[in-house]
């Protein structure tokens, strides 16, 4: 599926750590909860927006929505109200200035002055990114490789001095426009051109940019607005791109021929409003695929001529292997599969025989395993999978000997990549080189700072190339040897390889919590071993639970400021995220499972003594804001504070408006409001429509962005206004709204800018590179 169609940020992070102590201790008062400080003085009374009587009628039911007018972002009264809320939020937080400065200093002090990724080879070039000292954003660079022996290296040096070429500097763009968001970067196969998409406003209306890397100059007249994904033809003379419609749904594919004045050719149009179009190259660069995706299905066209594969409920990732074979990861039901399977399985077909009838079943996951993704190399297939609920990576030697019957993955002699711990997550590198036998991964966990690891799939060895530096930690000087469930392979690894593990200082454990229907929910719990564990700790619980996305539990240095103050941090992997089965168990009519799961995990933290009662906070981003908001309505006494970042709160009204971006696409995720039973389920949990009158609500920080195209700014504004109007008048003063008046869903994301409390997300340093997937 297209990540661009999700109501979520690119990376989950926590730059608001410094605010939670303030939300607990500053101006906290309520009727049921004992007051910890006096009421806010009169100069800091919250604003109240105008009300316009409006009646919403659906499926024979009607209700009032006096704040419906806020969905008109051109209304000057909305801008005035948002300005008032920003002023109120600033006044509310005024007494935390010293705390903010302290925490800012701590967090900044953990950051090295500059950072750089290890070079990644592609052809004769080494590509890498770095953030220069004193700068906010990354710079994409390259230099020629020196692997041609001594003489070759000498002559290269004499000719080119091995100088570093700067290809793209985010900082220069930010200085010019005040905002920068690079959506996609693609280097041409001949390494002469860079194509990328640029948003300088926050609206995610990305503009195509083309740069000639031989001259360093931009190719004028190449700009096209509304471009999302890019792919180069193998000859580097043609660039394919997708273009969005008026609802920001990518639905058309064009081809541009460089060096000509010919109008770009329209190659494909997707007329199904529930589908988005994505475009990518096969790993060897010989083919370009057009992928038409809905939430639960996809189709692919193969461009070399126009070969068409269209099957309902087909989800596949396709990569070309030698002998003109395509390997496909799919969930399409296959009649001749003899082994029981659930979710994705591996098939293959010849390039000239792409119809479903010609597909051969190669491998199925096996008991307790689900397949997530795949990558293809000349001699190896890499699979991302989940085994007994834990993420893993493995490689299988190619070609796979096929005897006419599908095997289990574990029968194909896979090499499972050793990981530092079972709680690690991973993010693949660009891995451009089809001929390579090395697979690069960024490995991370709540107690392991990001490790960049190269796995040699021939030698079955791995090498640590780089680990994120965390300044000021004594434990950084005491690295440990890797430990993992893959220890059977570790005798092949040099014992001199070291990595930093903070598990001696911070405990990270995985528990399983029983939800309302007996299902076990994974809960990851992080706390400091240095702090006395007495059940009096404050706590923070993260949740998301949508679109099949796994909650990011990677390293976040900002958390140290909480952990060292005795906080417990937890991650609830509720239904709605995760693999196909886990995802479907939290979608459409099953969506309430997500809220019950989240509440069960929160209650577990309290009942098991991890967190003190009335000292637990919740945080949710985007669709995670829906999770937290709905849980607050169902369990208003469960949390004493919450942070809702660009939250999806007005789901009933949004799903009823097909003119909004994402709405029709989200029918598969949340339900079709044209079906009465599905709309009634949506309306029953909609955070905005189920606020409890007169009830004490938690202290809450809500953030929004004016130009957010994924979650309208009015969703947060309406929710805050209604909470102020309906709930306990004392507690409702403790709900504050801060709106970014310039950015979009992802805010600005610089290294330091996210530490100011108005900013929301840390930089996506690892998520945007020459080979990153489309945003």
Secondary structure, DSSP 8 states (H G I E B T S, - for coil): --GGGSSS-SS---TTHHHHHHHHHSS---SSS--SS----GGG----------EEEETTEEEE-TTGGGG-TT-HHHHHHHHHHHHHHHHHTGGGHHHHHHHHHHHHHTB-S-EE---EEETTEEEEEEE-TT-SS-EEEEEE---SHHHHHHHHHHHHTT--EEEEEHHHHHHHHS--EEEEEEE-TTSSEEEEEEESSSS---EEEEEETTTTEE-TT---BTEEEEEE-TTSSEEEEEEE-TTS-EEEEEEEETTS----EEEEE---TT-EEEEEE-TTSS-EEEEEE-SS-EEEEEETTTEEE--TT--EEEEEETTTEEEEEE----TT--S---S-EEEEEETT--SGGG-EEEEE--TTEEEEEEEE-SSEEEEEEEETTEEEEEEEESS----SS-EEGGGG--EE---S-TT-EEEE-----TT--EEEEEEEETTEEEEEEEEETTTTEEEEEEE--BTT-GGGGS-B----TTGGGGGGS-TT--B---TTTEEEEEEEEE-TTS-EEEEEEEEETTS--SS---EEEEE---TT--------GGGHHHHTTT-EEEEE--TTSSSHHHHHTTSGGGTHHHHHHHHHHHHHHHHTTSS-TT-EEEEEETHHHHHHHHHHHH-TTT-SEEEEES----HHHHHT-TTSTTTGGGHHHH--TTSHHHHHHHHHH-TGGG--TT----EEEEEEETT-SSS-HHHHHHHHHHHHHHS-TTGGGGEEEEEESS--TT----TTGGGSTT------TTT-STT----
